[in-house]
Amino acid sequence: MQKQWARIDGSPQQLKKTRKYLEDRVSTFVLSNKKTQYVEVPREELKWLSDVIKNCNAQWRKVEEPGHFLALCGQWTTSVAKHQIACRQCRAAKTTNTDSEQKASPNKPLPAFTVTLKDAAPQAFLNDPKTNEFFRNKSTQHTLSVLQNLVKTAAEHKDEYLGLASQWERYENALEEVRDEIVTSTHRLKEAKAEYEASANRIAKLLDAENV
């Protein structure tokens, strides 16, 4: 059975209404942002899909399969990081997982690791006198210490980075809303222009028929 991916665009309310009608027959919903989602349906159901979306006053078009990933809450999304920051269920699941890990192994040290140099670097690098001097001085221990400090610093500033990401997401959503409004307005303008031209043609034919 051949299937087709479709992109659905509309307001959050329109998308919510659309999903309500589709969820019994569409197994995979992929969220992109507040005004865009993707679904995959058998090709023979495209007419049905089109009718449902039209009745919900949304728009759709055929697309290639979007890159999508599974978030902690079980929802497919095109951006796991953005979704999990905004999703309450994802945040709750992440908090639960973190608490469980901390209770299971508090203050767990970083695991030791080894690297096989012949597999990790080209021969020219290994033959470099500076490289040999680096390892003769056992600088790997210093490097590991630096990496451990970096991991610790990243963990301490995690919330700050998440806050910045959330702020940029709001900026992105605002810009996407403006873009979508322009697209919708352009679409409506084309429809109005087409209706005007059709009416003008009908009037012209009537005038010709009456020899006016």
C-alpha positions in Angstrom: 0.0 0.0 0.0 1.5 3.3 -1.1 1.4 6.1 1.3 1.7 9.9 1.0 2.9 12.5 3.5 0.8 15.6 3.8 1.6 19.0 5.5 -1.4 20.6 7.2 -1.3 24.4 7.9 -3.8 26.4 9.9 -4.4 28.1 13.3 -3.9 26.1 16.5 -7.7 25.7 16.8 -8.0 24.5 13.2 -5.2 21.9 13.7 -6.7 20.7 16.9 -10.1 20.3 15.1 -8.5 18.6 12.2 -6.6 16.1 14.4 -9.8 15.2 16.2 -11.4 14.1 12.9 -8.3 12.3 11.6 -6.9 10.5 14.7 -9.2 7.4 14.2 -7.7 6.7 10.8 -4.2 8.3 10.9 -1.7 6.5 13.1 1.2 9.0 12.8 1.0 12.7 13.6 4.2 14.7 13.4 4.1 18.2 15.1 6.3 21.0 13.7 5.0 24.1 15.3 1.7 25.6 16.5 0.5 26.1 13.0 1.9 23.1 11.1 1.6 19.3 11.4 2.3 16.4 9.2 0.4 13.1 8.6 0.9 10.0 6.5 -2.1 8.4 4.8 -2.6 5.8 2.0 -2.8 7.5 -1.3 -6.4 6.3 -1.9 -7.5 8.3 1.2 -6.1 11.7 -0.1 -9.6 12.7 -1.2 -11.0 11.9 2.2 -8.1 13.8 3.8 -8.7 16.8 1.6 -12.4 16.9 2.5 -11.7 16.7 6.2 -9.1 19.5 6.2 -11.3 21.7 4.0 -14.2 21.3 6.4 -11.8 22.4 9.2 -10.9 25.6 7.2 -7.2 24.5 7.1 -4.9 24.0 4.1 -2.8 21.0 3.1 -0.3 19.9 0.4 1.7 16.8 -0.5 5.3 16.7 0.8 8.2 14.4 1.2 8.6 12.5 4.5 9.7 15.1 7.1 12.5 14.3 9.5 10.8 13.4 12.7 11.8 12.0 16.1 10.0 10.6 19.1 9.8 12.9 22.2 9.7 11.8 25.8 5.9 12.1 25.9 5.5 9.8 22.9 4.7 12.5 20.4 6.4 12.5 17.0 8.0 16.0 16.3 10.3 17.6 13.8 12.3 19.2 16.6 12.7 17.1 19.8 14.6 19.8 21.7 12.0 22.6 21.1 9.1 20.2 21.8 10.4 18.9 25.0 11.1 22.4 26.3 7.5 23.5 25.6 5.7 20.2 26.5 4.6 19.7 30.1 4.5 15.9 29.7 8.0 15.9 28.4 9.3 18.1 31.2 7.5 15.9 33.8 9.0 12.8 32.3 12.5 14.3 32.2 12.2 15.4 35.9 11.0 11.9 36.9 13.9 10.2 35.0 16.4 12.6 36.5 15.1 12.0 40.0 15.2 8.3 39.5 18.8 8.4 38.3 19.9 10.5 41.2 18.2 8.2 43.7 19.7 5.2 42.1 23.3 6.4 41.9 23.9 9.7 43.8 27.3 11.4 43.2 28.2 8.7 40.6 31.7 9.4 39.2 32.3 9.8 35.5 33.3 6.5 34.0 36.9 5.9 33.0 37.6 5.5 29.3 40.4 4.4 27.1 41.1 5.2 23.4 43.0 3.1 21.0 45.3 5.6 19.3 45.7 3.7 16.1 42.0 3.7 15.6 41.4 7.3 16.8 44.0 9.3 14.8 45.9 9.2 11.5 49.5 7.9 11.4 50.9 11.3 10.5 49.4 12.7 13.8 50.9 9.9 15.9 54.3 10.3 14.3 54.3 14.0 15.2 57.0 14.7 17.8 54.7 17.1 19.6 52.1 14.4 19.8 54.6 11.9 21.3 55.7 14.5 23.8 52.1 15.2 24.8 51.5 11.5 25.6 54.9 11.0 27.2 54.0 13.7 29.7 50.8 11.9 30.5 48.8 14.9 29.5 45.7 12.7 28.9 45.0 13.0 32.7 44.9 16.7 32.4 42.7 16.5 29.4 40.2 14.3 31.2 40.2 16.7 34.1 39.4 19.6 31.8 36.6 17.6 30.2 35.1 16.7 33.6 35.1 20.4 34.5 33.4 21.3 31.2 30.7 18.7 31.9 30.2 20.1 35.4 29.9 23.6 34.1 27.4 22.6 31.4 25.3 20.9 34.0 25.3 24.0 36.3 24.2 26.3 33.4 21.7 23.9 31.9 18.6 25.8 33.1 20.1 29.1 31.9 20.6 27.6 28.4 17.1 26.1 28.4 15.6 29.5 29.3 17.4 31.1 26.4 16.2 28.3 24.1 12.6 28.9 25.2 13.0 32.6 24.6 14.3 32.0 21.0 11.5 29.6 20.4 9.0 32.3 21.2 10.7 34.6 18.8 10.6 31.9 16.1 6.9 31.2 16.7 6.1 34.9 16.5 7.9 35.1 13.1 6.3 31.9 11.9 2.8 33.4 12.8 3.6 36.5 10.7 4.8 34.4 7.9 1.7 32.1 8.0 -0.6 35.2 8.1 1.1 36.5 5.0 0.7 33.1 3.2 -3.0 32.9 4.2 -3.6 36.5 3.1 -1.9 35.8 -0.2 -4.0 32.8 -0.7 -7.2 34.7 0.0 -6.1 37.5 -2.3 -5.6 35.0 -5.1 -9.1 33.5 -4.5 -10.7 37.0 -4.5 -8.9 37.9 -7.7 -10.1 34.7 -9.4 -13.7 35.3 -8.3 -13.4 38.9 -9.5 -12.1 37.8 -12.9 -14.8 35.1 -13.2 -17.5 37.7 -12.4 -16.1 40.2 -14.9 -16.1 37.5 -17.6 -19.7 36.6 -16.9 -20.7 40.3 -17.1 -18.8 40.7 -20.3 -20.6 37.7 -21.9 -24.0 39.1 -20.8 -23.1 42.5 -22.4 -22.0 40.8 -25.6 -25.2 38.7 -25.7 -27.3 41.9 -25.3 -25.2 43.8 -27.8 -24.5 46.5 -25.3 
